[in-house]
Amino acid sequence: MKQKIEELRRWLNYHNRKYYIDNAPEVSDYEFDQRMHELQRLEAEHPEFDDPNSPSRRVGSDLTTEFRTVEHRYPMLSLGNTYSIEELHEFFERVEREVGQVEYVCELKFDGTAISLTYEQGRLTRAVTRGDGRSGDDVTANVRTIRTVPLELTGEDVAPLFEIRGEIFMPYASFDRLNAEREQAGEQLFANPRNAAAGTLKQQNSAVVAHRGLDCTLYQMVGEGVSARSHWESLERAREWGFKISREARVCHSAAEVDEFIAHWDEARHALPFPTDGVVIKVNSYEAQQQLGFTSKVPRWAVAYKFKAEQALTRLESVAFQVGRTGAITPVANLAPVQLAGTTVKRATLHNAEQIAQLDIRLGDMVYVEKGGEIIPKITGVELSERKSDSVPFEYITVCPECGTELTRYEGEAKHYCPNQSHCPPQIVGRIIHFIRRKAMDIEGLGDETVELLYESGLVRDVADLYDLRAQQLAVLPRLGEKSADNIMKSIEGSKSVPFARVLFALGIRFVGETTAKYLAAHFGSMEAIMNATVEQLVEAEEVGDKIARSIVEFFADESNRTIIERLRVAGVQFEAEERELHSDLLAGKSVVISGKFRRHSRDELKELIELHGGKNLAAVSANVDYLVAGENMGPAKLQKATKLGIKMLSEEEFEALIASAPVPAASTKPNATPAPEPVQSTMPVQGELF
């Protein structure tokens, strides 16, 4: 029986490749399905022959698993990017100045989520997301359901151990089908295929992943066991082994050929069945790549050219108004459906009354819609030549569309607000959603839809009601059940130990963000002290100005808010700050700005290190800043301003060295602390997620 099962697996793997990789099917769908059903039956009857790489695993499982965080054997780096052909030519000139005339490999830049696959003895053993570049989530069970990911490799001279990097993405057909299903079920739609792919890959139920129709293309082999002299040769080798390699990739022998490739795909991409937002250009020769090397952030032998945002012309049919948790009113344009960047756009943001007036947008106008960063549609202009003669200027609403309260506009702000914080439903729901977020109370299991359901059913009317919930009340709600209810109750109980600064942030006081909440907690030490503080006393805390202070006083002057605070205190939520011993005073009196993305630390971790060494985190570059810790893709405006002001800029590694030079008191040393691991150096160039 074992032989029969193995024969079926080989047959199914072969025909899976012919259909999904080679696009040359040799059998009918019916015959394939019949063999699959036979394999599933035999595997069920003979569990002793179980194999995690069986093709039957393509359908996924309804078992729920937590994702483990694992360290990458080789760091997943990012690429520098440009929107300018001139800057791209500067890249060519630098490369050829340093290593001479070279070939380039041009590949489409798939718009999905980066993945690293590990193969041992030709079998898929692990699939890990990019994460922070140093470590990511183990999503192997989900990736096994993607039919374009080979579970077992074929061909000759397969390396015994290697990694291959690529992009998991959602084709437009899968995206449209998924959003149609969600719309029919009354669920929130995904904004774009990239978000849908990332969200799907993190599903706890691999059967859901299998149903959604993800795809995968691979673009970089990593590991000492892969013998190739060039990037193109390694791609051809990977294709022979059964990997899906982009058929649009091409070797270019000059800058002119690269320009032609970009110009062609800037237009031709609109006909592709999957999302792409640019072209990646890599030096082909591995020897030249090694000579060019890396900066502290990116490889110097590759760059991403990003296509400019697309525009479309369509009719503005109506304007709806959304109410946020702070009462902010956001106008949303309802449009005649139009294709833009591969998706059907029906809505776009209008921001505020000022923008509507500035663009003179009127109902019935033909308007230009653009995707900012290929994600959020926005209206950028009006085609006046097509305006109807009887059109009239748009009149902005004066009362809240949800509760009917007269709107107000605060001095210096562009948005209108509904001041009815305690009785306006979207504001109440929005504050509850904000309260449970990871950076606030971190209550897992309560998504946006569940919070809305709790509110509509009358179980939760404010954040304090969360602590009165019982598991039996949750278990009977749609899409939950006893296990989910128990997990939610445990998470609510665990939130009682969340530090006071995060509790203060979770309350959603207008203008009080994470950093301000930290300074308030450190300065006053308790909720009671903050509640009783005057405007004059509040502004004595760091980063608290008159506007923030008045907002805090107004919040606690509301009797309903004070009642909620008292109920949270009775429930056992932390209302006092813990004493925190500093690691050193190395940065005492110093102000630091964090900007960009980092390989070895999250931004929150860097901010924590700054505070533990006596420093102060600032959000904006100014003359008061002592250091700018600069990561990848830092905003050019910040860089220019920091350079002009002469602010000392540190890379992530330089910042680590600075912190390491601080004398650490023995009493403050954490016994369980471990230093950040050194990245493993590969003999082959490594490419990470592309931006």
Long-range contacts (C-beta under 8 A, 24 or more apart in sequence): 1-42, 1-46, 1-49, 2-46, 2-49, 4-42, 5-39, 5-42, 5-43, 5-46, 5-49, 8-35, 8-38, 8-39, 8-42, 9-39, 9-51, 9-54, 9-55, 11-35, 12-36, 12-39, 12-55, 13-55, 13-150, 13-151, 13-152, 14-154, 16-55, 16-58, 16-147, 17-150, 17-154, 17-242, 19-147, 20-147, 20-148, 20-244, 21-148, 21-150, 21-242, 21-243, 21-244, 52-144, 53-123, 53-124, 53-144, 53-151, 53-152, 54-151, 55-151, 57-144, 57-145, 57-151, 58-144, 58-145, 58-147, 58-210, 59-145, 59-207, 59-210, 60-141, 60-142, 60-145, 60-205, 60-206, 60-207, 60-208, 60-209, 60-210, 60-211, 61-141, 61-205, 61-206, 61-207, 62-205, 62-207, 63-205, 63-206, 64-204, 64-205, 65-141, 65-204, 66-204, 67-137, 67-138, 67-139, 67-202, 68-137, 68-138, 69-131, 69-135, 69-136, 69-137, 69-138, 70-126, 70-128, 70-135, 70-136, 70-137, 70-138, 71-134, 71-135, 71-677, 72-116, 72-128, 72-131, 72-133, 72-134, 72-135, 72-136, 72-680, 73-118, 73-163, 73-680, 74-163, 74-222, 74-223, 74-679, 74-680, 74-682, 74-686, 75-133, 75-134, 75-599, 75-679, 75-680, 75-686, 75-688, 76-114, 76-116, 76-130, 76-131, 76-133, 76-136, 76-165, 76-686, 76-688, 76-689, 77-133, 77-294, 77-297, 77-298, 77-299, 77-599, 77-686, 77-687, 77-688, 78-133, 78-297, 78-298, 78-597, 78-632, 78-633, 78-688, 78-689, 78-690, 78-691, 79-280, 79-298, 79-299, 79-302, 79-303, 79-304, 79-687, 79-688, 79-690, 79-691, 80-297, 80-298, 80-303, 80-304, 80-632, 81-278, 81-303, 81-304, 81-305, 81-306, 81-633, 81-690, 81-691, 82-303, 82-304, 82-305, 82-306, 83-305, 83-306, 83-307, 83-308, 85-259, 85-262, 85-305, 88-255, 88-258, 88-281, 88-303, 88-305, 89-255, 91-281, 91-303, 92-255, 92-258, 94-300, 95-283, 95-288, 95-292, 95-301, 98-291, 98-292, 99-283, 99-288, 99-291, 99-292, 102-283, 102-284, 102-285, 102-288, 103-230, 103-232, 103-251, 103-252, 103-253, 103-283, 103-284, 103-285, 104-251, 104-252, 104-253, 104-257, 104-258, 104-281, 104-282, 104-283, 104-284, 105-231, 105-232, 105-235, 105-249, 105-250, 105-251, 105-252, 105-281, 105-282, 105-284, 106-249, 106-250, 106-251, 106-252, 106-258, 106-261, 106-262, 106-279, 106-280, 106-281, 107-219, 107-246, 107-248, 107-249, 107-279, 107-280, 107-282, 108-246, 108-248, 108-249, 108-265, 108-269, 108-272, 108-276, 108-278, 108-279, 108-280, 109-276, 109-277, 109-278, 109-279, 109-280, 109-304, 109-306, 109-690, 110-167, 110-169, 110-217, 110-246, 110-274, 110-275, 110-276, 111-167, 111-169, 111-193, 111-194, 111-275, 111-276, 111-277, 111-374, 112-167, 112-168, 112-169, 112-170, 112-193, 112-194, 112-197, 112-198, 112-275, 113-167, 113-168, 113-169, 113-194, 113-197, 113-198, 113-201, 113-689, 114-165, 114-166, 114-167, 114-168, 114-688, 114-689, 114-690, 115-139, 115-143, 115-165, 115-166, 115-167, 115-168, 115-201, 115-216, 116-163, 116-164, 116-165, 116-222, 117-143, 117-149, 117-163, 117-164, 117-165, 117-166, 117-218, 118-161, 118-162, 118-163, 119-153, 119-158, 119-159, 119-161, 119-162, 119-163, 119-164, 120-160, 120-161, 121-160, 121-161, 122-152, 122-153, 122-158, 122-241, 123-151, 123-152, 123-153, 124-149, 124-150, 124-151, 124-152, 129-201, 130-688, 130-689, 132-598, 132-599, 132-600, 132-601, 132-602, 133-598, 133-599, 133-600, 133-688, 133-689, 134-599, 134-600, 134-676, 134-677, 134-679, 137-202, 139-201, 139-202, 141-206, 142-200, 142-201, 142-203, 142-206, 142-209, 143-168, 143-201, 143-216, 144-206, 145-206, 145-207, 145-209, 145-210, 145-214, 146-209, 146-214, 146-215, 146-216, 148-215, 148-216, 148-217, 148-244, 149-216, 150-241, 150-242, 150-243, 152-242, 153-241, 153-242, 153-243, 154-241, 154-242, 155-240, 155-241, 155-242, 156-240, 157-227, 158-241, 159-223, 159-225, 159-226, 159-227, 160-225, 161-223, 161-225, 162-221, 162-222, 162-223, 162-225, 162-226, 163-221, 163-222, 163-223, 164-218, 164-220, 164-221, 164-222, 164-238, 164-243, 165-218, 165-219, 165-220, 165-221, 165-222, 165-686, 165-687, 165-688, 166-216, 166-217, 166-218, 166-219, 166-220, 167-216, 167-217, 167-219, 167-690, 168-197, 168-201, 168-214, 168-215, 168-216, 169-193, 169-194, 169-197, 169-214, 169-215, 169-216, 169-217, 169-274, 169-275, 170-194, 170-196, 170-197, 170-200, 170-212, 170-213, 170-214, 170-215, 170-274, 170-275, 171-213, 171-215, 171-273, 171-274, 172-273, 172-274, 172-275, 172-342, 172-343, 173-213, 173-273, 174-212, 174-213, 174-214, 174-215, 175-343, 176-343, 176-344, 177-213, 178-212, 178-213, 187-449, 188-448, 188-449, 191-375, 191-376, 192-275, 192-341, 192-343, 192-374, 192-375, 193-274, 193-275, 193-342, 193-343, 194-275, 194-375, 195-375, 215-244, 215-274, 216-244, 217-244, 217-245, 217-246, 218-243, 218-244, 218-245, 219-245, 219-246, 219-249, 219-280, 219-687, 220-686, 220-687, 221-684, 222-682, 222-684, 222-686, 223-682, 223-684, 224-682, 224-683, 224-684, 226-684, 228-286, 229-285, 229-286, 229-287, 230-284, 230-285, 230-286, 231-282, 231-283, 231-284, 231-285, 231-286, 231-289, 231-685, 232-284, 251-284, 252-281, 262-305, 266-307, 269-307, 270-342, 272-342, 274-342, 275-341, 275-342, 275-374, 277-306, 277-307, 277-374, 278-304, 278-305, 278-306, 278-307, 278-690, 279-304, 279-305, 280-304, 280-305, 280-690, 281-305, 282-687, 286-684, 286-685, 289-685, 290-685, 296-651, 296-652, 296-653, 297-599, 297-631, 297-632, 297-651, 298-632, 299-685, 299-686, 299-687, 301-685, 302-687, 304-690, 304-691, 309-341, 309-370, 309-371, 309-372, 309-373, 309-374, 310-340, 310-341, 310-370, 310-371, 310-374, 311-340, 311-368, 311-369, 311-370, 311-380, 312-338, 312-339, 312-340, 312-345, 312-368, 312-369, 312-370, 313-338, 313-366, 313-367, 313-368, 313-369, 313-383, 314-338, 314-345, 314-366, 314-367, 314-369, 315-364, 315-365, 315-366, 315-367, 316-361, 316-362, 316-363, 316-364, 316-365, 316-366, 316-367, 316-379, 317-363, 317-364, 318-363, 319-350, 319-363, 319-394, 320-401, 321-397, 321-401, 322-426, 323-400, 323-401, 323-402, 323-418, 323-424, 323-426, 323-427, 323-430, 324-426, 324-427, 324-430, 325-426, 325-427, 325-429, 325-430, 325-431, 325-433, 325-434, 325-508, 326-417, 326-427, 326-430, 326-508, 326-510, 327-400, 327-417, 327-418, 327-419, 327-420, 327-421, 327-424, 327-427, 328-415, 328-416, 328-417, 329-397, 329-400, 329-401, 329-407, 329-415, 329-416, 329-417, 329-418, 330-415, 331-356, 331-396, 333-361, 333-367, 333-379, 335-367, 335-369, 338-369, 340-369, 340-370, 340-371, 340-377, 341-371, 341-374, 345-369, 345-371, 345-377, 347-377, 348-377, 348-378, 348-379, 349-376, 349-377, 349-378, 349-379, 350-379, 351-378, 351-414, 352-414, 352-415, 352-416, 353-396, 353-414, 353-416, 354-414, 355-414, 356-394, 356-396, 357-394, 360-393, 361-394, 362-387, 362-391, 362-392, 362-393, 362-394, 363-391, 363-394, 364-388, 364-391, 365-391, 400-424, 402-426, 421-558, 422-558, 422-560, 422-561, 425-455, 428-455, 428-461, 428-462, 429-455, 430-508, 431-462, 431-463, 431-508, 432-460, 432-462, 432-463, 432-466, 434-506, 434-508, 435-463, 435-466, 435-506, 435-507, 435-508, 436-466, 437-506, 439-502, 439-505, 439-514, 439-604, 440-498, 440-502, 440-503, 440-505, 440-506, 441-495, 441-498, 441-502, 441-503, 441-506, 442-491, 442-494, 442-495, 442-498, 442-502, 443-488, 443-491, 443-492, 443-495, 444-487, 444-488, 444-491, 445-484, 445-487, 445-488, 445-491, 446-488, 446-491, 449-479, 450-477, 450-479, 450-480, 453-477, 453-478, 462-560, 462-564, 463-506, 463-507, 463-564, 463-568, 464-563, 464-564, 464-567, 464-568, 464-571, 466-492, 467-492, 467-567, 467-568, 467-571, 467-572, 467-573, 495-573, 496-571, 496-572, 496-573, 496-574, 497-574, 498-573, 498-574, 499-574, 499-577, 499-578, 500-526, 500-527, 500-574, 500-575, 500-576, 500-577, 500-578, 501-577, 503-527, 503-568, 503-573, 503-574, 503-575, 504-530, 507-555, 507-561, 507-565, 509-551, 509-552, 509-555, 510-551, 510-555, 511-547, 511-548, 511-551, 512-548, 512-551, 512-552, 515-543, 515-607, 515-617, 515-619, 516-543, 516-544, 516-548, 518-611, 519-543, 519-544, 520-544, 520-552, 521-577, 522-577, 525-576, 525-577, 526-575, 526-576, 526-577, 527-565, 527-569, 527-575, 527-576, 528-575, 530-556, 531-556, 531-562, 531-565, 542-616, 580-612, 581-665, 581-667, 581-668, 582-612, 582-613, 582-614, 582-668, 583-612, 583-613, 583-662, 583-664, 583-665, 583-668, 584-612, 584-613, 584-614, 584-662, 584-663, 584-664, 584-665, 585-613, 585-614, 586-613, 586-614, 586-615, 586-658, 586-659, 586-661, 586-662, 587-613, 587-614, 587-615, 587-616, 588-614, 588-615, 589-614, 590-614, 590-615, 590-616, 590-626, 590-627, 591-615, 591-616, 591-617, 591-618, 591-624, 591-625, 591-626, 591-627, 592-616, 592-617, 592-618, 592-625, 592-626, 592-627, 592-628, 592-629, 593-617, 593-618, 593-619, 593-620, 593-621, 593-625, 593-627, 593-628, 593-629, 593-638, 593-642, 594-629, 594-631, 595-621, 595-628, 595-629, 595-630, 595-631, 595-634, 595-635, 595-638, 596-630, 596-631, 596-632, 596-633, 596-634, 596-635, 597-631, 597-632, 597-633, 598-631, 598-632, 598-652, 599-632, 599-652, 599-679, 600-652, 600-656, 600-676, 600-679, 601-652, 601-676, 606-652, 606-655, 609-655, 609-659, 613-659, 613-662, 621-645, 621-647, 627-655, 629-655, 633-691
